[in-house]
Structures are given as C-alpha cells and as structure tokens.
Amino acid sequence: RRLETCLVGRAPTPTPRSTTPWRHSRRPRRRSNARLGSHRRRRTGMVSTTSMSAAARRKKRAAAQLTAKARERAIERDMRERTKKYKVSGDRVPTKGIADKKTKAALKETQNLAEEAARAAATREKWMAIDEPGVLEADEGEKTFQFQQRDIVKNVDLNAAKKVFDLDVPNTGSYYVDYSHNGRELLLGSSEGALSMMEWNRHRMLGETDVKERIKCVTFLHNEQFYAAAQDRYTYIYDKRGLEVHCLEDHAHVNKLTFLPRHFLLASIGTQGILRYQDTTYGKIVAQFRTKLGECDAMTHSNYNAVVHCGHKNGTVTLWSPNQGSPLVKMLTHRGCVKGIAIDRSGKYMVTSGVDAQVKVWDLRMYKPVHAYYSAQPASNIEISQRGMLAIGWGSTVQVWKDALATKQNSPYMRHQFALGQKINSIKFCPYEDIMGVGHSRGFTSLLVPGAGEPNFDTFVSNPFETKGQRRENEVAKLLDKLPSETIQLDPDAIGKLRAVPKEVQAERRQAAITAELSSRKAQREKNEEKTKMKGKNRTSKRYRKKQLNVIDDKALAKMEAKKAREAGVTEKRGGVAAPGATAGAASTAPHAPSDVSAALRRFYK
C-alpha cells in the first residue's frame, strides 16, 4: 500500500475490519484441518472449505505420484530395450534342471555378471551417449538406395555438406585409403608412388612425397604421426611429413598390411605367403610363419581378439596367432580365390567375397555361414562400419547394406555409381563420422552415408579433437597398457582363468603324490632307526652308576654273591636249596637232588 501511495499519489484505504490492520494481520495459531474447520464453523456459522482443499491437495499429490510411477515405468522399459543390445548370451538360461550344485552356482554367477555389465552399458548409453546416429528415411513408395549423393547433400546442414568432396587426379594410378584411429587424418597412397596425408575435414595437407615406386597398401600405426607403406620390394615407415624413418627389409614383396593397436604389432603377408609380425616399439620380428597356401591378397584382423584372418587363392580363410606356427582355424569359404575379408566391431561376424560372385556372412562363434549375397561382379573390396553397415565395391559401383549381418536384407541401403567409370581400388569408413572414403583409378571420393559412424566417442580411446599434449599422454598410456603377443588367442576372456584338468591327469597326480608321501615317510623312518639313541645317556644318576661299577664294598660284594647264587640256582628263600628246573625228567635243567632232601621235594630234582 505504501508503494501504491508513492505511485498513484493517494492514501491507502483502511480495512473494514479495523483501523489497525497490523494487529489483525497476525496469523492464528496453527491447528489441524479438522479442528480449524470446526473452529471456523463455530465462530462464523459458515461452511468450511478447508476439507475440500485438503482433498484437492491429496488428489493432486496422488496424480503426481501416478505421473512419477508412469515415468519410472517408461524409464524401466527404455532401459530394458537398451540392455537387450548389450546382452551377449541372449535370454537367461534356467538352472532348475542342473543337478550339479557347483555348475549351477557358476552358471548363475556368470549370468548375473553378464546382466550387470549389460545394464551398466545401457545406463552409460542413456545418460552419456546423448547423440543419436543418423538415418536415411524414404517416403512411401520410395527406396533409400534411389537417393543420389547430390540429393543427400542438398538436404543436410552446411558442415555435413562440406565433408563430401572429390579429388580428381587422373593418370596417377589407383589409390589406397586409410583413416587414423580418431578419424581426423586421411592417408592416400597411389599405385604410381604418390603418398599424401591430410586433415580431410579441414582440407589441410600435412605432408606428401613421391617414392617413385609402386605402392600396394598403406596403413596408420599407433597414431597419426607414423604410417607404413608396402612398396614394390620392401615395406617402409614414414612420419606425417612424408620423411622415411625405417626400411623393413624383412617385410619383402608385401601385398597387405594391418596394424594391431593394442599389441603394437605390424602384420604383413605377400607373394611369398609368409605371415610376419613385427613389434613397432623395439623393432624386432615377433613371429613369422609360412602359410604354405601361396600368394595372399586379402588380410585383416579382428578388433575383438586381435587374430589375423588371411584369405587364400584356394578359397580358404585361415586364422593366425603369433603364438602358434599352424593356423588356429581353417575354413573353406568359397569355390575359388578369396578377394576380400571384413570383420565387424564385435568380432562375431566375418564377411568374405570371392571370385564366385558371392558375398558370404559367417558366424565366428560357430564357424558356420549365416547367409550369402550375390554381386553382379566379383567384389574385390568389402568393409564394415562402426555401426555394422556393410560396403561392397566392384567395378565402378559401391553398395552399402544396413543390418545385413544378423539378418538377410532384400535391398541395399545406399548405392553409388561413379559417372566416369572409375575402378574402385579401396574402401574405408571414417571412424566417428558418417563418411565413407573410396579410392579409385582417378583419385579419391568422400561419400556421405547417414548412420555409418558412431556418434559418441570416448576420449580415453579416440579423441577427434585431441591436442598435442593429449596425444602425447595418450601415446604414453597406450605404451603402458600394451598387451604382450602371448595374449592373442581365439577366446580373449580365457586369460586369467584356470584350465580344467582332465580326470585322468588328476588321478595320476593324486597317485604320484601318495607314492611320494609314502617314500618320504619310509626314508625318515630308516633315518630314525639308524640314528644312535642318546636321550638320557648323560643324566646325573647314570653317570653316578657308571662310577660305582668299579667300587667294591660290602654292598657290592653281597650283590655279586647273590648273583652267583642265582646263577647256581640256590636261593635264600629255600634255605640254601637249589631252585627246581623249568622242566622235569632227565632233560630237566634242575640240579641233582641232594642227599638230605625230603621225599616230597625230590620230584623237583633230577
């Protein structure tokens, strides 16, 4: 009211109840709703609305609780759907029919741990992985593979449209493509000898060189600072400026290269059919094996267990580890030469292509084919993106299939045809980007594939925006976390577990332990028997008796005479009479009968 007086310029109107409003503005003493309502009814005679307002509040509170419960149920449903993606073993296996208690408890514990891990991964995805992957949707009556790249570029934002470009450099050979682990750098190698490295997102060249020799394959090493190029004779390592750092003379006539980032191993295979592993931290050959299957043109490794997969000309695919001189697994995949191999991010599925114009999907958990696709020509280039999209290239055509590993699809997700008839030489998906790089006979082309890359990245694994200091720290951390080559095996989860010993071996070990224990006890017993018993030999009473043996006194003399008498068979109790013999008759040991012996005692003597 004072503020109103200042603004309007008139005095406030007094309250009708009293001229002293401050006294009546005090609140009454707090009471319960029921008592307050009865108090008002007694004083004013009016119907109270306090009970109605309390009911309204209760109704509102109940509605809020229902809304909260509905929200919790919706969150729980969403978490269940997210958890299904991370469950490795599928539905829970019932344990009621298992009789063995130990097996039953172990199975329960394993399933509980798997569910907890899946739940934790789903929780992290919900609250930390907030970016959704892209997708290409078609209207009714349309197909997504009918959309051209120019149509997609027109309907995306400006930043995404800048990522689509074409490097047209004719008469420079066919290009091989590789992206760095964080997806920021692009490496190009021409079959005519041109090597170039750039930050493709910023269109900035980092270094280029001309080796004046044929290049067959290129790959990045542990980071973007170094890369390897398989040239006509030897394999060389260059830095990002294009300067030669090392010449790997052991890796001669190489066709394919692959790098194992967790083990710092560079693997190569070529025309000689020799698979070599070289540790890039100290530059030594870890292992080399003859595959005995001739020249190899297809090789890759699994990110799940770091096992190298090689495709050979007789249609077989072999799985190798540096710990074993023979292949871990040998699979017959095609009736003819294997042209390409790709493995998904989880390590469950392998895709192979051959000269029989088939693209087959294999389940690496059972080593059995899932389904197959047919191509117009033998596909020489196949690749799988981070989110499981399959790219197949042959001639001047490249197709992208979505969700084509677990289930068979009827039509591709995208399709691109090069207008000038460029022959495809290499295909790579860019990590953490919806970009697919294609190296062909006229240079390089960057294509936009919505939903191909992982939208959320872990900066401790790969950081597309890392600085110079972060790169150095990450390199040191990787070296400290480097895994030895002995850990490469088909089942990486078996590391740290105890192997079950066969029952026959257990019985042999038990029998050997029993035999050793018995022989040990026998040897100890013989040792104790041979040992001279000296306990109590030097006590005081024993020494005193030894000294008294040479002392002749009355007592000792009486003992000696008593001893002689006993030996003669005469005792004092019989009055100096000799004791009877042990046996009677002529063979008795008793002495002859004295002359004065009585008739009653004569029977005891001879």
C-alpha positions as CSV (number, residue, x, y, z in Angstrom):
1,R,0.0,0.0,0.0
2,R,2.9,2.3,0.6
3,L,4.2,1.5,-2.8
4,E,0.8,2.2,-4.3
5,T,0.7,5.6,-2.5
6,C,4.0,6.5,-3.9
7,L,3.0,5.5,-7.4
8,V,-0.7,6.7,-7.5
9,G,-0.5,9.6,-5.1
10,R,-3.4,8.8,-2.8
11,A,-3.7,7.4,0.8
12,P,-4.4,3.7,1.3
13,T,-8.0,2.7,2.1
14,P,-8.3,1.4,5.7
15,T,-9.5,-2.2,6.2
16,P,-13.2,-2.5,7.0
17,R,-12.5,-4.8,10.0
18,S,-10.3,-2.5,12.0
19,T,-8.3,0.8,11.7
20,T,-5.2,-1.1,12.9
21,P,-4.6,-3.7,10.2
22,W,-1.2,-4.8,11.7
23,R,-2.9,-6.3,14.7
24,H,-5.4,-8.3,12.7
25,S,-2.8,-9.4,10.1
26,R,-1.2,-11.8,12.6
27,R,-1.8,-15.5,11.7
28,P,-3.8,-17.6,14.1
29,R,-2.3,-20.5,16.0
30,R,-1.7,-23.5,13.7
31,R,-4.2,-26.2,14.0
32,S,-5.2,-29.3,12.2
33,N,-7.5,-29.1,9.2
34,A,-10.5,-30.7,11.0
35,R,-10.1,-28.6,14.1
36,L,-9.6,-25.4,12.1
37,G,-12.7,-26.1,10.1
38,S,-14.9,-26.7,13.2
39,H,-13.4,-23.6,14.8
40,R,-14.4,-21.5,11.8
41,R,-17.9,-23.0,11.8
42,R,-18.4,-22.2,15.4
43,R,-17.3,-18.6,15.0
44,T,-18.7,-17.6,11.7
45,G,-21.5,-20.1,11.2
46,M,-20.4,-20.7,7.6
47,V,-19.5,-23.9,5.8
48,S,-15.7,-24.5,5.8
49,T,-13.8,-25.2,2.6
50,T,-10.7,-26.5,4.3
51,S,-11.6,-30.1,4.0
52,M,-12.3,-29.6,0.2
53,S,-8.9,-28.0,-0.3
54,A,-7.2,-30.9,1.5
55,A,-9.0,-33.4,-0.7
56,A,-7.9,-31.4,-3.7
57,R,-4.3,-31.5,-2.5
58,R,-4.5,-35.2,-1.8
59,K,-5.8,-35.7,-5.3
60,K,-3.1,-33.6,-6.8
61,R,-0.5,-35.5,-4.8
62,A,-1.9,-38.8,-6.0
63,A,-1.8,-37.6,-9.6
64,A,1.8,-36.5,-9.1
65,Q,2.7,-40.0,-7.7
66,L,1.0,-41.7,-10.6
67,T,2.9,-39.5,-13.0
68,A,6.1,-40.3,-11.3
69,K,5.3,-44.0,-11.4
70,A,4.4,-43.8,-15.0
71,R,7.7,-42.0,-15.7
72,E,9.6,-44.7,-13.8
73,R,7.9,-47.4,-15.8
74,A,8.7,-45.7,-19.0
75,I,12.4,-45.3,-18.0
76,E,12.5,-49.0,-17.0
77,R,11.0,-50.1,-20.3
78,D,13.6,-47.9,-22.1
79,M,16.4,-49.4,-20.0
80,R,15.2,-53.0,-20.8
81,E,15.2,-52.2,-24.6
82,R,18.7,-50.7,-24.3
83,T,20.0,-53.6,-22.3
84,K,19.0,-56.1,-25.0
85,K,21.6,-54.7,-27.3
86,Y,24.4,-55.4,-24.9
87,K,23.4,-58.9,-23.9
88,V,25.9,-61.4,-25.3
89,S,24.4,-64.7,-24.4
90,G,20.7,-63.8,-25.1
91,D,18.0,-64.8,-22.7
92,R,18.7,-66.2,-19.2
93,V,19.2,-69.9,-19.1
94,P,17.1,-71.7,-16.4
95,T,19.1,-73.6,-13.8
96,K,16.4,-75.7,-12.2
97,G,17.3,-78.8,-14.2
98,I,21.0,-78.7,-13.3
99,A,21.9,-81.3,-10.7
100,D,25.5,-80.3,-10.0
101,K,25.5,-77.6,-7.4
102,K,28.9,-76.2,-8.4
103,T,27.9,-75.9,-12.1
104,K,24.6,-74.4,-11.1
105,A,26.2,-71.7,-8.9
106,A,28.9,-70.9,-11.6
107,L,26.2,-70.5,-14.3
108,K,24.1,-68.2,-12.1
109,E,27.1,-66.1,-11.2
110,T,28.1,-65.8,-14.9
111,Q,24.6,-64.8,-15.9
112,N,24.4,-62.2,-13.1
113,L,27.7,-60.7,-14.1
114,A,26.6,-60.5,-17.8
115,E,23.3,-58.8,-16.9
116,E,25.1,-56.3,-14.6
117,A,27.5,-55.4,-17.4
118,A,24.8,-55.0,-19.9
119,R,22.8,-52.9,-17.5
120,A,25.8,-50.7,-16.8
121,A,26.5,-50.3,-20.5
122,A,22.8,-49.3,-21.2
123,T,22.9,-46.8,-18.3
124,R,26.1,-45.2,-19.7
125,E,24.5,-45.1,-23.2
126,K,21.3,-43.4,-21.8
127,W,22.9,-40.7,-19.8
128,M,26.3,-40.2,-21.5
129,A,25.7,-41.2,-25.2
130,I,23.3,-38.4,-25.9
131,D,23.9,-38.1,-29.7
132,E,21.7,-40.2,-31.9
133,P,23.1,-41.8,-35.1
134,G,21.9,-40.5,-38.4
135,V,19.5,-42.4,-40.7
136,L,18.2,-42.1,-44.2
137,E,14.4,-42.4,-44.4
138,A,12.3,-42.7,-47.5
139,D,8.7,-41.8,-48.1
140,E,6.0,-44.3,-49.0
141,G,6.7,-45.9,-52.4
142,E,10.4,-44.9,-52.4
143,K,13.6,-46.7,-51.6
144,T,16.6,-45.3,-49.8
145,F,19.1,-46.7,-52.4
146,Q,17.3,-44.5,-55.0
147,F,18.7,-41.3,-53.4
148,Q,21.8,-39.9,-55.0
149,Q,24.6,-38.1,-53.3
150,R,23.6,-34.7,-54.7
151,D,20.1,-35.2,-53.2
152,I,21.5,-36.0,-49.8
153,V,23.9,-33.1,-49.8
154,K,21.1,-30.7,-50.6
155,N,19.1,-31.8,-47.5
156,V,21.9,-31.8,-44.9
157,D,23.4,-28.9,-43.0
158,L,26.4,-27.0,-44.3
159,N,29.0,-28.7,-42.1
160,A,27.9,-32.1,-43.3
161,A,27.8,-31.0,-46.9
162,K,31.5,-29.8,-46.7
163,K,32.5,-33.4,-45.9
164,V,31.5,-34.6,-49.3
165,F,34.3,-33.9,-51.9
166,D,36.1,-35.4,-54.8
167,L,39.8,-35.4,-55.5
168,D,40.1,-36.0,-59.3
169,V,43.7,-36.7,-60.2
170,P,43.7,-38.8,-63.4
171,N,46.7,-40.7,-64.7
172,T,48.2,-41.1,-61.2
173,G,47.3,-44.7,-60.6
174,S,44.8,-46.3,-58.3
175,Y,44.6,-45.0,-54.7
176,Y,44.7,-46.9,-51.4
177,V,42.8,-45.3,-48.5
178,D,43.2,-45.4,-44.7
179,Y,41.9,-43.2,-41.8
180,S,43.5,-42.6,-38.5
181,H,42.1,-44.2,-35.3
182,N,40.3,-40.9,-34.3
183,G,39.1,-40.2,-37.9
184,R,40.8,-36.9,-38.2
185,E,43.6,-37.7,-40.7
186,L,43.3,-39.3,-44.1
187,L,46.2,-41.3,-45.8
188,L,46.3,-41.8,-49.6
189,G,48.7,-43.9,-51.4
190,S,48.8,-44.2,-55.2
191,S,50.0,-47.3,-57.1
192,E,52.3,-44.9,-59.0
193,G,54.2,-43.9,-55.9
194,A,52.4,-40.8,-54.5
195,L,51.9,-40.7,-50.7
196,S,49.9,-37.9,-49.1
197,M,48.4,-37.2,-45.7
198,M,45.9,-34.6,-44.8
199,E,43.3,-33.4,-42.3
200,W,40.4,-34.1,-44.6
201,N,37.8,-32.3,-42.5
202,R,39.7,-29.0,-42.8
203,H,41.1,-29.7,-46.3
204,R,44.6,-29.2,-45.0
205,M,47.6,-31.0,-46.4
206,L,50.1,-32.3,-43.8
207,G,52.7,-33.9,-46.0
208,E,53.2,-35.6,-49.3
209,T,56.0,-37.4,-51.1
210,D,56.7,-39.4,-54.2
211,V,58.5,-42.7,-53.5
212,K,58.9,-43.4,-57.3
213,E,57.9,-47.0,-56.7
214,R,54.7,-49.0,-56.8
215,I,52.6,-48.9,-53.6
216,K,50.4,-51.9,-52.7
217,C,49.0,-51.0,-49.3
218,V,49.1,-48.2,-46.7
219,T,48.1,-48.2,-43.0
220,F,48.4,-45.9,-40.0
221,L,50.4,-47.1,-37.0
222,H,49.5,-46.4,-33.3
223,N,48.7,-42.8,-34.1
224,E,48.7,-40.3,-37.0
225,Q,52.4,-39.5,-36.5
226,F,53.6,-42.6,-38.4
227,Y,52.3,-44.8,-41.2
228,A,53.6,-47.8,-43.1
229,A,53.6,-48.3,-46.9
230,A,54.0,-51.6,-48.6
231,Q,56.1,-50.8,-51.7
232,D,57.2,-52.9,-54.6
233,R,60.1,-54.6,-52.8
234,Y,60.2,-53.6,-49.1
235,T,57.9,-52.0,-46.6
236,Y,58.8,-48.5,-45.3
237,I,57.7,-46.4,-42.4
238,Y,57.2,-42.6,-42.8
239,D,56.3,-39.8,-40.5
240,K,53.4,-37.4,-41.1
241,R,55.7,-35.0,-43.1
242,G,56.5,-37.8,-45.6
243,L,60.0,-38.4,-44.4
244,E,61.3,-42.0,-44.5
245,V,62.0,-43.3,-41.0
246,H,62.6,-47.0,-41.4
247,C,63.1,-49.6,-44.1
248,L,61.7,-53.1,-43.1
249,E,63.8,-55.4,-45.2
250,D,62.2,-58.5,-43.6
251,H,58.8,-57.5,-45.0
252,A,59.6,-58.1,-48.7
253,H,57.1,-58.2,-51.5
254,V,54.1,-57.5,-49.3
255,N,50.6,-57.2,-50.6
256,K,48.6,-56.4,-47.4
257,L,49.4,-54.7,-44.2
258,T,47.4,-54.5,-40.9
259,F,48.3,-53.0,-37.5
260,L,47.2,-54.3,-34.1
261,P,46.9,-51.2,-31.9
262,R,46.7,-52.9,-28.5
263,H,49.8,-55.0,-29.1
264,F,51.8,-52.6,-31.3
265,L,52.3,-55.3,-33.9
266,L,52.6,-54.7,-37.7
267,A,51.4,-57.8,-39.6
268,S,52.2,-58.3,-43.3
269,I,51.7,-61.0,-46.0
270,G,52.5,-61.0,-49.7
271,T,53.5,-63.0,-52.7
272,Q,55.7,-65.4,-50.7
273,G,52.8,-66.5,-48.5
274,I,54.8,-65.7,-45.3
275,L,52.9,-64.0,-42.4
276,R,55.2,-61.8,-40.3
277,Y,54.6,-60.0,-37.0
278,Q,56.9,-57.1,-36.1
279,D,56.8,-55.2,-32.8
280,T,57.0,-51.5,-33.6
281,T,58.1,-50.5,-30.1
282,Y,61.5,-52.1,-30.3
283,G,61.6,-53.1,-34.0
284,K,62.0,-56.9,-33.7
285,I,60.3,-59.7,-35.5
286,V,58.0,-61.5,-33.0
287,A,57.0,-64.4,-35.3
288,Q,56.9,-65.4,-38.9
289,F,55.1,-68.4,-40.4
290,R,54.8,-70.0,-43.8
291,T,51.1,-70.4,-44.7
292,K,52.0,-72.9,-47.4
293,L,49.0,-71.7,-49.4
294,G,50.7,-69.4,-51.9
295,E,50.2,-65.7,-52.5
296,C,47.7,-63.9,-50.4
297,D,45.7,-60.8,-51.4
298,A,43.2,-60.5,-48.6
299,M,44.0,-59.9,-44.9
300,T,42.5,-58.2,-41.9
301,H,42.4,-58.5,-38.1
302,S,39.7,-58.8,-35.5
303,N,39.3,-55.9,-33.0
304,Y,37.8,-58.4,-30.5
305,N,40.7,-60.9,-30.1
306,A,43.5,-59.5,-32.5
307,V,43.5,-62.7,-34.5
308,V,44.7,-62.2,-38.1
309,H,42.4,-63.5,-40.9
310,C,44.0,-64.4,-44.3
311,G,42.2,-65.2,-47.5
312,H,43.9,-67.5,-50.0
313,K,43.6,-68.5,-53.6
314,N,42.2,-71.9,-52.9
315,G,39.1,-70.5,-51.2
316,T,40.2,-71.0,-47.6
317,V,40.4,-68.5,-44.8
318,T,43.0,-69.1,-42.1
319,L,43.1,-67.6,-38.6
320,W,46.5,-66.9,-37.2
321,S,48.1,-66.1,-33.9
322,P,51.9,-65.3,-33.3
323,N,51.9,-68.0,-30.6
324,Q,51.3,-70.9,-32.9
325,G,53.0,-72.0,-36.1
326,S,49.9,-73.5,-37.6
327,P,46.5,-71.8,-38.3
328,L,44.1,-71.7,-35.3
329,V,41.2,-72.3,-37.7
330,K,41.0,-73.2,-41.4
331,M,37.7,-72.6,-43.2
332,L,36.6,-73.3,-46.7
333,T,34.6,-70.2,-47.7
334,H,34.5,-70.0,-51.5
335,R,35.0,-72.1,-54.6
336,G,37.8,-70.1,-55.9
337,C,40.1,-67.2,-54.8
338,V,39.1,-65.1,-51.8
339,K,39.0,-61.4,-52.8
340,G,38.2,-59.6,-49.6
341,I,37.7,-60.1,-45.9
342,A,36.0,-57.8,-43.3
343,I,35.1,-58.4,-39.6
344,D,32.6,-56.4,-37.6
345,R,33.5,-54.4,-34.5
346,S,32.2,-57.0,-32.0
347,G,34.1,-59.9,-33.6
348,K,31.0,-62.0,-34.1
349,Y,30.6,-61.9,-37.9
350,M,33.1,-62.2,-40.8
351,V,32.2,-61.3,-44.4
352,T,34.1,-62.7,-47.3
353,S,33.9,-62.2,-51.0
354,G,35.3,-64.5,-53.8
355,V,35.5,-64.9,-57.5
356,D,32.3,-66.9,-57.4
357,A,30.5,-63.5,-57.1
358,Q,29.2,-64.3,-53.7
359,V,29.4,-62.3,-50.5
360,K,29.0,-64.6,-47.5
361,V,28.4,-63.7,-43.9
362,W,30.0,-66.1,-41.3
363,D,29.3,-66.6,-37.6
364,L,32.7,-66.7,-36.0
365,R,31.2,-68.2,-32.8
366,M,30.3,-71.4,-34.7
367,Y,32.3,-71.0,-37.9
368,K,29.2,-71.5,-40.0
369,P,27.7,-69.4,-42.8
370,V,24.7,-67.3,-41.9
371,H,23.6,-66.2,-45.3
372,A,25.0,-65.0,-48.7
373,Y,24.5,-62.1,-51.1
374,Y,25.2,-62.1,-54.8
375,S,27.0,-59.3,-56.7
376,A,27.0,-58.5,-60.4
377,Q,30.7,-59.0,-60.5
378,P,33.2,-60.5,-58.0
379,A,33.5,-58.0,-55.2
380,S,37.2,-57.1,-54.5
381,N,36.6,-54.6,-51.7
382,I,34.4,-55.0,-48.6
383,E,34.3,-53.0,-45.4
384,I,32.2,-52.9,-42.2
385,S,31.5,-49.6,-40.4
386,Q,31.4,-49.0,-36.7
387,R,27.6,-49.4,-36.6
388,G,27.6,-52.6,-38.7
389,M,27.0,-51.3,-42.2
390,L,28.5,-53.4,-45.0
391,A,30.0,-51.7,-48.0
392,I,30.7,-53.8,-51.1
393,G,32.6,-52.5,-54.1
394,W,33.1,-53.9,-57.6
395,G,34.0,-52.2,-60.8
396,S,32.7,-48.6,-60.5
397,T,29.8,-49.5,-58.2
398,V,29.6,-49.4,-54.4
399,Q,26.7,-50.6,-52.3
400,V,26.0,-50.1,-48.6
401,W,23.8,-52.6,-46.8
402,K,22.3,-51.8,-43.4
403,D,21.6,-54.5,-40.8
404,A,22.8,-57.1,-43.3
405,L,24.9,-59.2,-40.9
406,A,22.5,-60.8,-38.4
407,T,19.5,-60.8,-40.8
408,K,19.4,-61.0,-44.6
409,Q,18.2,-57.9,-46.4
410,N,16.3,-57.8,-49.7
411,S,17.7,-54.4,-51.0
412,P,20.7,-52.3,-50.2
413,Y,20.6,-49.2,-48.0
414,M,22.5,-47.0,-50.5
415,R,24.1,-47.3,-53.9
416,H,26.6,-45.1,-55.7
417,Q,27.7,-45.4,-59.3
418,F,30.8,-43.4,-60.5
419,A,29.9,-41.4,-63.6
420,L,33.3,-41.6,-65.2
421,G,33.7,-45.3,-64.8
422,Q,36.4,-45.1,-62.1
423,K,37.5,-48.6,-61.0
424,I,37.3,-49.0,-57.2
425,N,40.5,-49.9,-55.5
426,S,39.9,-49.4,-51.8
427,I,37.1,-48.6,-49.4
428,K,37.3,-47.3,-45.8
429,F,34.7,-46.0,-43.3
430,C,35.8,-42.9,-41.3
431,P,35.6,-43.5,-37.5
432,Y,33.1,-41.4,-35.7
433,E,31.8,-39.9,-38.9
434,D,29.1,-40.8,-41.4
435,I,31.7,-40.7,-44.2
436,M,32.9,-43.5,-46.5
437,G,36.2,-42.9,-48.4
438,V,36.6,-44.6,-51.8
439,G,39.9,-44.8,-53.6
440,H,39.7,-45.4,-57.3
441,S,41.6,-45.1,-60.5
442,R,41.0,-41.3,-60.8
443,G,41.8,-40.3,-57.2
444,F,39.6,-40.2,-54.1
445,T,35.9,-39.6,-53.3
446,S,34.3,-38.9,-50.0
447,L,30.7,-40.1,-49.7
448,L,28.1,-39.3,-47.1
449,V,26.5,-42.4,-45.5
450,P,24.0,-41.4,-42.7
451,G,24.2,-43.7,-39.7
452,A,27.6,-45.3,-40.6
453,G,29.7,-43.8,-37.8
454,E,29.5,-44.0,-34.0
455,P,28.1,-40.6,-32.9
456,N,29.5,-40.8,-29.3
457,F,33.3,-41.3,-28.7
458,D,35.4,-42.0,-25.6
459,T,38.2,-39.5,-25.3
460,F,40.3,-42.1,-23.5
461,V,40.1,-44.4,-26.6
462,S,40.0,-42.0,-29.5
463,N,39.5,-38.2,-29.4
464,P,38.9,-36.5,-32.7
465,F,39.6,-33.1,-31.1
466,E,42.7,-34.1,-29.1
467,T,45.5,-31.5,-28.7
468,K,49.2,-32.1,-28.9
469,G,49.6,-32.7,-25.1
470,Q,46.6,-35.1,-25.1
471,R,48.2,-37.0,-28.0
472,R,51.4,-37.4,-26.1
473,E,49.7,-38.5,-22.9
474,N,47.6,-41.0,-24.9
475,E,50.7,-42.4,-26.5
476,V,52.3,-43.0,-23.2
477,A,49.2,-44.5,-21.8
478,K,49.0,-46.9,-24.7
479,L,52.6,-48.0,-24.3
480,L,51.9,-48.7,-20.6
481,D,48.8,-50.7,-21.4
482,K,50.5,-52.6,-24.3
483,L,49.5,-56.2,-24.3
484,P,52.1,-58.9,-25.0
485,S,51.8,-61.0,-28.1
486,E,51.2,-64.1,-26.0
487,T,47.7,-62.9,-25.1
488,I,46.4,-63.2,-28.7
489,Q,44.1,-66.2,-28.9
490,L,40.6,-67.1,-30.1
491,D,38.9,-66.5,-26.7
492,P,40.4,-63.4,-25.0
493,D,38.2,-64.0,-22.0
494,A,40.1,-67.2,-21.2
495,I,43.1,-65.1,-20.0
496,G,43.3,-65.2,-16.2
497,K,41.0,-68.3,-15.9
498,L,42.1,-71.7,-14.5
499,R,42.0,-74.5,-17.0
500,A,40.0,-77.6,-16.0
501,V,42.4,-80.5,-15.5
502,P,41.2,-83.8,-17.0
503,K,40.2,-86.5,-14.6
504,E,42.8,-89.0,-15.8
505,V,45.5,-86.4,-15.1
506,Q,44.1,-85.6,-11.7
507,A,44.2,-89.4,-10.8
508,E,47.8,-89.7,-12.0
509,R,48.8,-86.6,-10.0
510,R,47.0,-87.9,-6.9
511,Q,48.7,-91.3,-7.1
512,A,52.1,-89.7,-7.6
513,A,51.5,-87.5,-4.6
514,I,50.6,-90.6,-2.4
515,T,53.7,-92.5,-3.6
516,A,56.0,-89.6,-2.9
517,E,54.5,-89.2,0.6
518,L,54.9,-92.9,1.4
519,S,58.5,-93.0,0.2
520,S,59.3,-89.9,2.2
521,R,57.9,-91.5,5.4
522,K,59.9,-94.7,4.8
523,A,63.1,-92.8,4.3
524,Q,62.5,-90.8,7.5
525,R,61.8,-94.0,9.5
526,E,65.0,-95.6,8.3
527,K,66.9,-92.5,9.2
528,N,65.5,-92.5,12.7
529,E,66.4,-96.2,13.2
530,E,70.0,-95.6,12.1
531,K,70.3,-92.7,14.4
532,T,72.0,-93.5,17.8
533,K,69.7,-93.0,20.7
534,M,71.4,-90.7,23.1
535,K,68.4,-89.4,25.0
536,G,69.0,-89.7,28.8
537,K,72.6,-91.1,28.5
538,N,74.2,-88.2,30.2
539,R,71.9,-87.7,33.2
540,T,73.4,-87.4,36.8
541,S,72.2,-90.7,38.1
542,K,73.5,-92.6,35.1
543,R,76.9,-91.0,35.5
544,Y,76.9,-91.9,39.2
545,R,76.1,-95.6,38.5
546,K,78.9,-95.8,35.9
547,K,81.3,-94.5,38.5
548,Q,80.1,-97.0,41.1
549,L,80.7,-100.0,38.9
550,N,84.4,-100.1,39.8
551,V,83.9,-99.6,43.6
552,I,84.0,-102.9,45.6
553,D,82.3,-102.6,49.0
554,D,80.3,-104.8,51.3
555,K,77.1,-104.0,49.5
556,A,78.5,-104.6,46.0
557,L,80.2,-107.8,47.3
558,A,76.8,-109.1,48.6
559,K,75.2,-108.3,45.3
560,M,77.9,-110.3,43.4
561,E,77.5,-113.3,45.7
562,A,73.7,-113.2,45.3
563,K,74.1,-113.1,41.6
564,K,76.4,-116.1,41.6
565,A,73.9,-117.9,43.8
566,R,71.1,-117.2,41.4
567,E,73.1,-118.4,38.6
568,A,73.8,-121.6,40.6
569,G,70.1,-122.0,41.3
570,V,70.3,-121.6,45.1
571,T,68.0,-119.0,46.8
572,E,67.8,-118.0,50.5
573,K,64.0,-118.5,50.5
574,R,64.5,-122.2,50.0
575,G,67.0,-122.4,52.8
576,G,70.0,-122.6,50.5
577,V,68.4,-125.3,48.4
578,A,68.8,-125.0,44.7
579,A,65.7,-124.0,42.7
580,P,63.9,-126.6,40.7
581,G,64.3,-126.8,36.9
582,A,62.0,-125.4,34.4
583,T,61.2,-128.9,33.1
584,A,61.1,-132.3,34.7
585,G,62.7,-135.6,33.8
586,A,66.1,-136.4,32.5
587,A,66.1,-133.3,30.3
588,S,65.4,-131.0,33.3
589,T,67.6,-128.1,33.9
590,A,67.3,-128.6,37.7
591,P,70.4,-129.8,39.7
592,H,70.8,-133.2,41.1
593,A,68.9,-134.0,44.2
594,P,70.9,-133.6,47.5
595,S,71.1,-136.5,49.8
596,D,69.1,-134.9,52.6
597,V,66.2,-133.7,50.6
598,S,62.7,-134.9,51.6
599,A,60.6,-137.3,49.6
600,A,58.1,-134.6,48.9
601,L,60.6,-132.3,47.2
602,R,62.5,-135.0,45.3
603,R,60.2,-134.7,42.3
604,F,61.7,-131.3,41.6
605,Y,65.2,-132.6,41.0
606,K,66.9,-135.0,38.7
